[in-house]
Amino acid sequence: MDTINNFNSHVMGSYGRYPLVMEKGSGAVCCDENGKRYIDFGSGIGVNSLGYCDEKWADAVCAQVRTLQHSSNYYYTGVQARFAEKLCAITGYDKVFFCNSGAEANECAIKIARKYSFDKYGKGRSDIITLENSFHGRTMATLSATGQEVFHNYFFPFLEGFINVPAGDISALKAALGDSVCAVMIEYIQGEGGVNVLDKEFVDALYELCAEKDILVIADEVQTGVGRTGKFLAGEHFGKHADITTLAKGIAGGIPMGACLAGEKVSAVLTPGTHGSTFGGNPIACAGGLAVLEKAGSREFLDEVSKKAEYIKASVSSFEETVSVSGIGLMIGIMLRSKKAADVAAEAQEKGLLVLTAKEKVRLLPPLTISYEELDEGLNILKEILKK
């Protein structure tokens, strides 16, 4: 408890933390400072995409640390160029802006959308539609964009220019798409909102309506991207390619990294001086990112992610306590019959399994590299908890 007491004495209390002090990890297993072992079905909320300390990833990061740890963006680096080239090739985007987080990537997307509209149509066309129950970050702009009232408190005034419509309501979307709108921002799967998958009919209508009015579509794939759903981008499940896509979390395997991908239509919107990031495109993060892409960019690897997802879903669907299972790929939400998700997560941690919650659901975001043996061990713990 000395570590926890010391921590709480000096770190702001902005998180509700579990009483667990992590010390080390390998694959999908981590250990606390007392040597207790945990199967991790959360992977740092989807950040440790290759698990803990993947060997090739660690070698790439360590080699970069010993070569060049940082360079101002006034200069070029080869590792950032290689990472950008490979990321654009895999995703089919024209250009990318690198930053440090999902919120920052979404901030960049918002700025691109508004500047695109300003450059082409002038003032008065700056509103961005987002969906109810969405989550886009905790900066002032992304918090304002988030379609959950629970987050709209304390920090008044929030930024203007964001309109929320119910997810799946085509009529409400159509009514909101007025002359003041420059973009619609969506999550194909609302992660923090409860692992809710958007209806394909709604997504199809959204893209069609936006195309008619030259309104940009921004896909927030901070949690769904980089192979999490069994395809590199979740938009592939819907047959869609947004004008702008944002990535973060698993993109660099555990090192802070965000990316805002722009299609050809908007790839030249940002000009020198209109946006920036001191640490964006950091060489160490880019080296980690390249190692992630070497694995997550492979069709065989992504197919295996989908197989693991079906394996998990088949298992948890058989639990008597399970009401329903939502999500795509290794982004899974479990609706429970009588137990509270928060209580399940707390008990799981005590028994050596780390899981997440999303609203009333237990949420699973295991490493994409998790083995079937690790899956079985974790699923057995979860099964025992839910049997009680």
Order of alpha helices (4+ residues) and beta strands (2+ residues): alpha-beta-beta-beta-alpha-alpha-alpha-beta-alpha-beta-alpha-beta-alpha-beta-beta-beta-alpha-beta-alpha-beta-beta-alpha-alpha-beta-beta-alpha-beta-beta-beta-alpha
